Amino acid sequence: MSDNRTTLYRYGEEVWNQGRLDLVDELFTSGHVYHDPVLGELPRGPEGVRQRVGVYMAAVPDAKATFDDWMVDGDRVLLRWTWGGTNTGELMGLPPTGRTATTTGMHLCRFEGGRIAETGVSFDALGFLQQLGVVELRAAEPVA
């Protein structure tokens, strides 16, 4: 496993799966930028990472991530993952549903000096919210 891949693996396994937020300073640069289409802009650096992980951990405290596929290209690592658990805490202002949900997504991370400097995340947020029962899609009305 490349050093960068190992670092990203540690972020997934030790931070997300084990709740080791104390490792964030070791794994991320002080100017780390996180591109998250759901939570938007949070502070840069490790503090923003802790806040982001904290939002999801509070909403789904039993969640676990599995790592489905990896691609390494120089200073960039792409990880395809699956994540899910039971929603027992508030999620972005939504009350807990008690339902279990799973989503898939990807992290594309750029590294500097062995630490994560930039992260882009994309995941099926709509599907996750549908499984929780907080979003319902209706069929479109036919156009005459």
C-alpha positions in Angstrom: 0.0 0.0 0.0 1.4 3.4 -0.9 2.0 5.9 1.9 -0.7 8.2 0.6 -3.2 5.3 0.3 -2.2 4.2 3.9 -3.0 7.7 5.1 -6.4 7.7 3.5 -7.1 4.2 4.8 -6.3 5.4 8.3 -8.7 8.3 7.8 -11.5 5.9 6.9 -10.7 3.1 9.3 -9.3 4.9 12.4 -11.2 8.3 12.2 -14.6 7.2 10.7 -14.9 3.6 11.9 -13.1 4.0 15.3 -14.0 7.6 16.1 -10.4 8.6 16.5 -10.8 12.4 15.9 -7.4 12.9 17.7 -5.7 11.6 14.6 -7.0 14.3 12.3 -4.1 16.7 13.0 -1.7 14.0 12.0 -3.5 13.1 8.7 -4.4 16.5 7.3 -2.5 19.7 6.4 -3.2 22.9 8.3 -4.8 24.4 5.2 -6.8 21.3 4.1 -9.8 22.2 1.9 -12.8 19.9 1.9 -15.3 20.1 -1.0 -18.5 18.6 0.3 -21.7 19.2 -1.7 -24.0 18.6 1.3 -22.3 20.5 4.2 -20.7 23.1 2.1 -18.0 25.4 3.5 -16.6 24.6 7.0 -13.3 25.9 8.4 -10.2 24.8 6.6 -7.7 22.5 8.1 -8.2 19.7 10.7 -10.9 21.7 12.6 -13.1 21.6 9.5 -12.5 17.9 9.1 -13.4 17.3 12.8 -16.6 19.3 12.4 -17.6 17.4 9.2 -17.0 14.0 10.7 -18.7 15.0 13.9 -21.9 16.0 12.0 -22.2 12.5 10.5 -21.0 10.6 13.6 -23.6 12.4 15.8 -26.4 11.5 13.3 -25.4 7.9 12.7 -23.2 6.9 15.6 -23.0 3.2 14.7 -22.0 3.9 11.1 -19.2 1.9 9.4 -17.3 2.5 6.2 -16.0 -0.2 3.9 -13.5 0.5 1.2 -14.5 -0.9 -2.1 -11.9 0.3 -4.6 -8.7 2.4 -4.8 -6.8 4.2 -7.5 -3.5 5.9 -6.8 -1.9 8.4 -9.2 1.1 10.3 -7.9 -0.1 12.7 -5.2 -3.8 11.8 -5.6 -5.8 8.8 -4.3 -9.3 8.0 -5.3 -11.3 5.8 -2.9 -14.8 4.4 -3.6 -16.6 3.5 -0.4 -19.8 2.3 1.2 -21.0 3.9 4.5 -24.1 3.4 6.6 -25.8 2.8 9.9 -28.8 3.8 12.0 -29.9 7.4 12.2 -30.4 8.0 15.9 -29.2 11.6 16.1 -30.1 14.9 14.4 -28.9 15.2 10.8 -28.6 18.8 9.5 -31.7 19.9 11.4 -33.7 16.8 10.7 -34.9 14.7 13.7 -33.6 11.1 14.0 -35.7 8.6 12.1 -34.4 5.4 13.8 -34.0 3.9 10.3 -30.9 2.3 8.8 -29.5 3.6 5.6 -26.5 3.0 3.4 -24.8 5.1 0.8 -21.9 4.8 -1.6 -19.5 7.5 -2.6 -16.0 8.6 -3.5 -13.2 10.6 -2.0 -10.6 12.1 -4.2 -7.7 13.3 -2.1 -4.6 15.3 -3.0 -1.6 14.9 -0.7 1.2 17.2 0.3 4.1 15.8 2.4 2.2 12.6 3.2 -0.8 14.5 4.6 -4.2 15.1 3.0 -4.3 18.7 1.6 -7.5 18.6 -0.4 -10.6 16.4 -0.4 -13.4 16.2 -2.9 -16.3 14.0 -1.9 -19.3 12.8 -3.9 -22.0 10.5 -2.6 -25.6 9.5 -3.0 -27.1 11.9 -0.5 -30.6 11.7 -2.0 -30.7 7.9 -1.8 -29.5 8.1 1.8 -32.2 10.6 2.7 -34.9 8.5 0.9 -33.9 5.4 2.9 -34.2 7.4 6.1 -37.7 8.4 5.0 -37.1 12.2 5.0 -37.3 12.6 1.2 -40.0 11.2 -1.0 -39.8 11.4 -4.8 -43.1 11.6 -6.7 -43.5 10.5 -10.3 -43.6 13.4 -12.8 -46.9 14.4 -14.2 -47.1 13.6 -17.9 -46.8 16.5 -20.2 -49.8 17.0 -22.5 
